Amino acid sequence: MIATAVVPALLVALPAALVAVFCVSGVAKLTDRSGTEAVLSALALGGARARRAVARMLPGAELVLAAVLLVAPAGWMQFGSWLAAGMLAVFSVVVGVLLARGHEVACGCFGALSEEAVSWRTLLRNLALVALAVLTALLAPVGVLPAALVLPLEGWLALAGLAVVALTVAALVLARRVTVLRRALATAGRPLAHPASFGALTGGREGTEWPVPDLEVTDARGRAVELASLAGDRPVLLMLLSAECTPCSRIADAIPGWQGAFGESVRVVALTSASREEFAARYPGLAGVPLYSGYRSLVAMTGLAGVPSAFLLSTSRTVAAGPAEGADEVVALAEAIRSVVPTPVMTAVSLR
């Protein structure tokens, strides 16, 4: 009895899971084409025009494939499922190549929703999706809607049980993301008791300021500079950015507005591991922002998960706030600073 209910439910659940994956991925990529271009750039595939063309076509291809899996009759279903398996296999190869080359780039698998840099966990997730597509090709004879129309009551009950399990797993996966958002909101809404010291913004190390890591970075002339010395006459908002990072583009677009709003109260400085030529080509709008090299040592010393990240360095050689990790927390920290610094002209900051 159980088997007769579960098997028909699986024939609906398997393609439905693939439809959900490709729908989310396609829609997310439509709003974040730069992410796909960044991945292709990291792979050194084609010129800029070719990368833009692929970034435009890929979301549509994923949504069309989702539609095929949703309504496909017999015969077409196997074609669509094997095509999905092939596409996911290609994505897995891309992630593997990025890992092998050591690139710190967001996979762009789900557009701006996937801000973390590629990792072995990304590769395992993609391989699991390949296995899902193969199982769908082998077991599911028709698409989601045709299979659902003939599903008996017991099958619908079993499908509901599978949906509960899937939603529970999804909630666990998103738990860290929710935590990041809560931390970002808490930082953004925290008022400053003393704007000069930024004391109330402190949050990264159990609410206390902590010493700036004892390391050196490289300036535009190739000279070694002590990190703590960057905040000589005024606080510095240190932005860690990569030239191969989709969320970093969002932060880079906002930096000129933030610097204008900070006025003379806080200086924005960028820290990267990319060459200056590569950084300038990726972020032409940051030509006026001081750029230093050597963020890998800072990432290793502080245990950061990746970029974008930010620290507020005080003139007393301490980290007054941070680290802010991920685009949401970086935005929250910058906006919290902007809300309290005395500036003659308050510049509105808008994020794309």
N, C-alpha and C positions, 0 to 999 in steps of 0.2 A: 504493500500500500504506500509506504513511504517512498520507495523507489519510483513507483508510477507517478507520484506527485512531483518529486524532485527533478527527475530527468526532463520533463517538459519545461519546468521552470528554468533549468539550466540553459535550455535551448533558446530561451528568451534573454536570460541574464548575461550570457557570454557576449552576444553581439551588442546588447544594450550597454555593457561596460565599455566596449570599443567606441560606440557612438558617443558616449559621454566624454571619453578621452579626446577624440578628434574634434568634437564640438568646442570643448573648453580650449584646446590647443589652437584651433583655427581662429576663434574669436579673439583670444588673447594676442595672437600674432598680428591680427589686423591692426591693433592699437599699438604695436611695438615692433615695427619693421626694422628699426635700428638694431634690435637684439639679434635678429637673424643675420643681418649684415655683419655684425661684430663677430659672430661665429664663423661665417665664411671668410672674413678677413683674417681671423686667427689661423684658419686652415690654409691661407694663401691660395684660395680658389677663385680664379677669374679676376676681372677688373671691377672697378667700382660700379660700372653700368650693369654688368652681369649679376653682381651681387644684389643690386637694387631690384632687378627683374625677378630673381629667385625669391627675394623677400616679399615681392608683391604677389607672386603666383602661389607660393606654398600655402598660405592660409586658405585660399580658395580651393586648392586641391584637397586639403584636409576636410573642409566642410562638404565638398562633393562626395568624398569617400564616406563620410558619416551618413549622408543622405542615402547612399547606395546600401549601406548596412542596415539602415532603418527600414527600407521598403523593398529590398531585393527579393525577387521570386527565386525559385529553385534554379540552379545553374549560375545565375548572376551572383548569388550569395557566395559561392566558393571563389569566384573570380575576385570579388571585393575583399574577401577575407585574406586571400593570399597576397593581394596587392597591399593590404594593410600590414601584413606581416613583413613584406619586403620593405615598405617605407620605414617601419619601426626598426628593422634590422639596419637600414642605412643610418638612421639616427643613432643607433647603438655604436656603429663603427665610428661616426663622427665624435661621439663622446670618448671612445677609446683612444682615438688619435689625439684629441685635446689633452687627455690625461698623460699620454705617452710623451707629448711635447712639453708638458708642464705649464700649459697656458692657464692663467687665472681669469677665466671668462665665464659669465653666466651662460648656462646651456641654451637659454632661450626656448626651451621645450614648451613652456606655457607662457611665453611672452614675459611681461613684467611681473607675472605671478611667480616666476622662478628666478629670484634674484641671486641665489647662492651660486658660487662657482661650481663648475663640474667636479664631481668626485666619484669614487667607486660606488657610492650609494646611487648616484645618478645612473651609472652604467647598469647596476643590478635592477633598478626600476625599469629601465628600458628593455632589458632582457626578459623581465617578467611580462611586460606588455607584448613582446614578440611571442612568448609562449601562449599568452591569451589569444592572440590572433590566430596562431596555428591550431589551437583547440577549437576555435570558432570555425575555421575552415574545415576541420575534420568532422565536427559534430553537428553544427547548426545548418540545416538544409535551406532555410529561408531567413529573411530579415526579421527584425524585431516585431514590426506590426503584423505581418502575416502569421508569425508564430503565436503572438499574443491573442489573435482573434479566435484561435482554436484551443486556447488553453483552458482546461477544466478548472472547476472551483478549487480542487485540491492543489492544482498547480499554482493558482493565484496566491493561495495561502503560503505555499513553499516559497514563492517569489517574494512575498512580503518579508518572510524570514531572512532570505538572502539580502534583501534591501536593508534590513536592520543591521545585519553584520557589516555590510559595505559602508553604511553611514557611520557606524561606530569606528571602523578602521580609519575612515576619512577624518573623523573628529580627532582621533589620536594624532594623525599626521599633521593636522592643522594646529595642534595645541601650541607648538612652539611659535608659530606665526601669530597666534592670538596673544601670547605672552609678550612678543616684541611690540605689537600694537599698543598693548596696555602700558608698557614701559615708555613708549614714545608719547602717549597721551599724558602720562604722569609728568614727564619731563616738560612737555609743552605748557602744561597748566601750572607749573610751579613758579610762584612769584619770587622776585628778588628782594630780599630784605635790605641789601646793601649793594647797589649796582657797581660800585667801584671794585668790590672783591669778588662778585659773582658767587658769593658763598652759598646762596640758596639753590643754585643750579647744580651743585655738586651731587652726583648720584652714582657714578660708576664704581666707586670703591667704598660701599657701605656708608655713603653720606659724608665722607671726609676727603679733603684735598690730599693728594699723594704726590711724591716727588716725580718730576719729569724723568723718564728713563735715561740712564747715563749712556748715551750713544751719540754718534756723529752722523750727519747727513752731508750730502754734497751740493754745493750751490752752483750757480750758472757758470762760474769760472773754473769749476772742477775742484774747488777748495773744500776741505773737510771743515764742517761747522758743527759746533755742539748744539744738540737739539734744544736744550733749555735756553740757549742764547737767542733763539728766534723771537721770543717775547722780551725784547730788550726794554723798549720805552712804553709799550702798551700790550695788552693781552692779544694773543694770536689764536684764531680758530684754524686749527691744522686739519686740512682735508686730505684723507688718503684716497687717491683715485688711481685706477688702472686705465690704460688705453684700450683694454679688451674687456669691458664691463658694461653691460646694458644699464643697470641702475646708476652707474657713475655718470652717464650722459644726462640723466635727469638732474642730478646734483650740479653738474657743471653748468647746465643752462641757468640754474638759479643763483649761482655764486655771484655774478656781477650785480644782480639786484640786491643781494644780501650785503655785499661790500658797500654799495651806495647807501644802504640804510644804516649800516654801522657807522659810517662817517669816519671820524678820527678816533673813535672809541675802541674799536677792535679791528685788527688787520687779518685778512684771510690769506692763508698760505697753503699751497698745494704740495703734497708729497707723493711721489710716484716711483715705480721701478722701471718704467718705460724710458726709452731714449727721449731726449727733448724734442727731436724732430717728429717722432711718432706721436708724442703727447700734443704738440702744437697742431699737427694735422688732424688729430681726433677732436681736439677742443680748441678751435680757433678763437672762440669767445673769451678764453682765459689768458690771452696774450699779456694782459696787464697784471696778472696775478703772479706773485713770486713763486717760483717752482724749485723744489729741491728733490734730490734723488736719494733712494735708499730706504724705502718703507719696509722692505722685507725684514730687516732687523727689528724694527718697531713692532711689526706684526708678530714675529716670533717671541719677542720679549714679553709682550702684553697678552699673548694668547688670543688675539683677535681671530674671529672666524673668517674674515675676508674683507672685501671692500664693496661699497664705500663705507668709510668710517671717519670719525672726527673726534678731536680732542680740543678742549679750550685750555690753552697754556697761559698761566698768569705770569706777571713780571716778577713774582717771588720764587720762580723756578719750580712751580708746582702745577699739577693738572687740576684746574679748578672745576672742570666738568668733563665727564666722559669716562670711558670711551662710549660714543654713540655708534652702534653697529647696524648697518643696513640703511637703506634710503629713508625709511620712515623715521628712524631715530635721529638720523643726521638732520633731516628737515625739522624735526621737533626741537632739537637743540638750537639750530640756527634761528628758528622763529622765536624761541624763548629769549635768546640774546637780543634779537631785534626788537622785542617788545619792551625792553627795559633800558637800552642804551640811549643816552641823550644825543639826538641828531637834529641838525637844523632842518633837514628835509627828510621826511619819512617816505621811502620808496616802496611801492607795492611790489610784492614778490608773487609771481604766478608760476606754477609748475605745470609742465605739459604732461 
